Amino acid sequence: MGYLVPVASIIPVHGVVQLGSNVGRAAILRDHVAWTCLAAFLVGAIPGAWAGGIAVGALAEPVLRAALGAFILVLTWMPLPRLAAIRLPGFALTGAVTTFLTMLFGATGPFNAVVLSKTFPDRLRFQATMSAVMSLQHLVKTLAFALAGFAFAPWLPLIAAMIVTGLMGTWVGANILRRTPERRFQLLFKICLTVLALDLVRRGVAGMAHG
């Protein structure tokens, strides 16, 4: 999106595109969603979006990127049994923190993913709940940017095209997910999270170096 959208518009436009993709995935896997956890996440997401809207531009993005990447690496590879037993207040706190961060630089999907993967060991329940959580988060973020005055209308053709192609990928991915053995999925998931986290650290460090 960095090649098609100006920097100032990437986060709000990305939020709408991800809203469409995640709603599609959540709909396909709706029978596996942990709805109670989703409601708790929403309770935290609303104040998180409000606080993030106030803080946009006030914090150093490179530092946040590097810190988030390092934290994801720790959560991914360290055994954290307490995290596996996270309760509803924990989901509300996660909703507040990650929605606050996504207002600043967008890419909090890996953070949500690693927390939920520790909570839901079953791959279908994890992916379904993750999709529903991200749908809520991007909906709250989109509403926050709209209330702040961002003009989405000029970007609607691009958003629509990306949502349609994203849904095609979601349909293919959901079918592959159902056929993937649990152990193989967990290994591939950790590898993907590690790559994403390292890239966050790399971009954060590079940003600090150029700053």
C-alpha positions in Angstrom: 0.0 0.0 0.0 3.0 2.3 0.5 3.3 2.5 -3.3 -0.3 3.5 -3.9 -1.4 5.5 -0.8 0.3 8.6 0.8 1.8 8.0 4.2 -0.8 10.1 6.0 -3.7 7.9 4.5 -2.2 4.4 4.8 -3.4 3.6 8.4 -7.1 4.6 7.9 -7.3 3.0 4.4 -5.5 -0.1 5.6 -8.0 -0.3 8.5 -11.0 -0.4 6.2 -9.4 -3.0 3.9 -8.5 -5.2 6.9 -12.1 -4.8 8.2 -13.4 -6.3 5.0 -10.9 -9.1 5.0 -11.4 -10.1 8.6 -15.2 -9.9 8.5 -15.1 -12.3 5.6 -12.9 -14.8 7.4 -14.9 -14.5 10.6 -18.1 -15.2 8.7 -16.6 -18.3 7.1 -15.4 -19.6 10.5 -18.3 -18.1 12.6 -19.1 -21.4 14.3 -15.7 -21.4 16.0 -15.7 -17.8 17.4 -15.4 -17.3 21.2 -18.1 -14.6 21.4 -17.7 -13.8 25.1 -14.0 -13.0 24.6 -14.9 -10.9 21.7 -17.3 -8.8 23.8 -14.7 -8.3 26.4 -12.2 -7.2 23.7 -14.7 -4.5 22.5 -15.0 -3.1 26.0 -11.3 -2.3 26.0 -11.1 -1.4 22.3 -13.4 1.7 22.6 -11.3 3.6 25.1 -8.1 2.4 23.4 -9.2 4.0 20.1 -10.1 7.2 21.9 -6.7 7.4 23.6 -4.9 6.5 20.4 -6.7 9.2 18.5 -5.4 11.7 21.0 -1.8 10.4 20.9 -1.5 10.1 17.1 1.7 11.9 16.1 2.8 12.4 19.7 4.9 9.3 20.1 8.0 8.2 18.1 6.9 5.5 15.6 10.3 3.8 15.2 10.6 3.2 19.0 7.1 1.8 19.1 7.8 -0.5 16.2 11.0 -1.9 17.6 9.5 -2.4 21.1 6.4 -4.1 19.7 8.6 -6.5 17.5 10.7 -7.4 20.5 7.7 -8.0 22.7 6.1 -10.3 20.1 9.3 -12.4 19.9 9.2 -12.9 23.7 5.5 -13.8 23.7 6.0 -16.2 20.7 8.9 -18.3 22.0 8.9 -18.0 25.8 6.6 -20.5 27.7 3.9 -18.3 29.3 1.4 -20.7 31.0 -0.5 -17.8 32.7 -1.2 -16.2 29.3 -2.9 -19.5 28.3 -5.4 -18.9 31.1 -6.2 -15.3 30.3 -9.7 -14.3 31.5 -12.2 -11.7 30.3 -10.4 -8.7 32.0 -7.3 -9.8 30.1 -9.2 -9.6 26.8 -10.4 -6.2 27.7 -6.9 -5.0 28.5 -5.6 -6.5 25.3 -8.3 -4.7 23.4 -7.4 -1.4 25.0 -3.6 -1.7 24.4 -3.7 -3.1 20.9 -6.4 -0.7 19.7 -4.4 2.2 21.1 -1.3 1.0 19.2 -3.1 0.4 16.0 -4.3 4.0 15.9 -0.6 5.0 15.9 0.9 2.7 13.3 -1.6 0.0 12.3 0.3 -3.2 12.5 -0.9 -4.8 15.8 -2.2 -8.0 14.2 0.9 -10.0 15.2 0.4 -8.9 18.9 -3.2 -10.0 19.0 -2.3 -13.2 17.2 0.3 -14.3 19.7 -1.9 -13.5 22.7 -4.9 -15.4 21.2 -2.7 -18.3 20.0 -1.7 -18.8 23.7 -5.3 -18.8 24.7 -6.9 -21.0 22.0 -4.7 -23.9 21.0 -7.2 -25.2 18.5 -6.3 -23.6 15.1 -9.9 -23.1 13.9 -11.1 -21.5 17.2 -8.0 -19.3 17.2 -8.3 -18.1 13.6 -12.1 -17.5 14.0 -11.7 -15.5 17.2 -8.7 -13.7 15.8 -10.7 -12.7 12.7 -13.6 -11.5 14.8 -11.3 -9.5 17.2 -9.5 -7.8 14.3 -12.9 -7.0 12.6 -13.9 -5.2 15.8 -10.6 -3.5 16.2 -10.6 -2.2 12.6 -14.3 -1.1 12.8 -13.5 0.9 15.9 -10.4 2.4 14.3 -12.3 3.3 11.1 -15.1 5.0 13.1 -12.4 6.9 15.1 -10.7 8.2 11.9 -14.1 9.1 10.4 -15.0 11.1 13.4 -11.6 12.8 13.3 -12.5 14.0 9.7 -10.5 11.6 7.5 -12.0 11.5 3.9 -12.5 7.9 2.9 -14.5 8.6 -0.3 -11.5 9.1 -2.7 -10.1 5.7 -1.7 -13.3 3.6 -2.1 -12.4 2.1 -5.5 -9.0 0.9 -4.2 -10.6 -0.3 -0.9 -13.3 -2.3 -2.7 -10.7 -3.9 -5.1 -8.5 -5.0 -2.1 -11.4 -6.3 -0.1 -12.7 -8.5 -3.0 -9.3 -10.0 -3.7 -8.7 -10.4 0.0 -11.9 -12.4 0.3 -10.8 -14.7 -2.5 -7.6 -15.3 -0.5 -9.6 -15.8 2.7 -11.7 -18.6 1.1 -8.6 -20.4 -0.2 -6.8 -20.0 3.1 -9.7 -21.2 5.2 -9.9 -24.4 3.2 -6.1 -25.0 3.6 -6.5 -24.3 7.3 -9.1 -27.1 7.8 -6.7 -29.6 6.1 -3.5 -28.6 8.0 -2.4 -30.8 10.9 -2.3 -28.9 14.2 1.4 -29.3 14.9 2.4 -28.2 11.5 0.1 -25.1 11.7 1.6 -24.1 15.1 5.2 -24.3 13.7 4.4 -22.4 10.6 2.5 -19.8 12.6 5.4 -19.2 15.0 7.8 -18.9 12.0 5.6 -16.3 10.4 5.2 -14.3 13.6 9.0 -14.4 14.1 9.6 -13.0 10.6 7.0 -10.3 11.1 8.4 -9.4 14.5 12.0 -9.2 13.3 10.8 -7.0 10.4 9.2 -4.6 12.9 12.4 -4.5 14.9 14.4 -3.9 11.7 12.1 -1.0 10.6 12.1 0.5 14.0 15.9 0.5 14.4 16.3 1.8 10.8 13.8 4.6 11.6 15.7 5.5 14.8 19.0 5.5 12.9 17.6 7.9 10.2 15.9 10.0 12.9 
